[in-house]
Amino acid sequence: MNIELIAWHLGFLDELVEQANNFKIARFVRDVFPHPYTHESGKFFIENVAQPNPKQIFAIVVDGKLAGGTGIFPQSDVYRKNAEIGYWLGESFWGKGIATEVIKRMVHYGFETFDIVRIYAGVFEGNIASMKVLEKAGFQLEKVSHKTVFKNEQFLDEYMYGIRKEKL
């Protein structure tokens, strides 16, 4: 299996909509990721995805097919030595070890590229698969914020996972 992390482009639009238009994905990501995921949503995302230098947001391509997306987002002010990681995979790519591999690559990229010492991810209550993926990638549960997330008309706990540069 060949996994690549590459820049987004409009050639991905149809595959993006096909993979992203799935409530099983949308229920565990922030509201900025719309559902339903339309061609208009995808075009807006691809055309407006900020590509600062160095790059922060990537398409996940597996064996030549768009599988999902990932990004690493350095923080500011007193959190400037931290970065948040985000990721999603289309359902047909679940359970194959892809997310774990992508996260490991993004962690190495993040620590090599940015002046950070910690990378973290928030996981919504019920997203057991994402929790396991982060743990397999070396992240540890740092805290649980009770009923912090308001998603799909209900309050959910948020599980905060982190990995530190010195632990690698």
Beta strands, then each sheet from edge to edge (+ up, - down):
strand 1: 3-6
strand 2: 57-62
strand 3: 65-74
strand 4: 82-89
strand 5: 118-124
strand 6: 140-151
strand 7: 154-164
sheet 1: 1+ 2- 3+ 4- 5- 7+ 6-
end
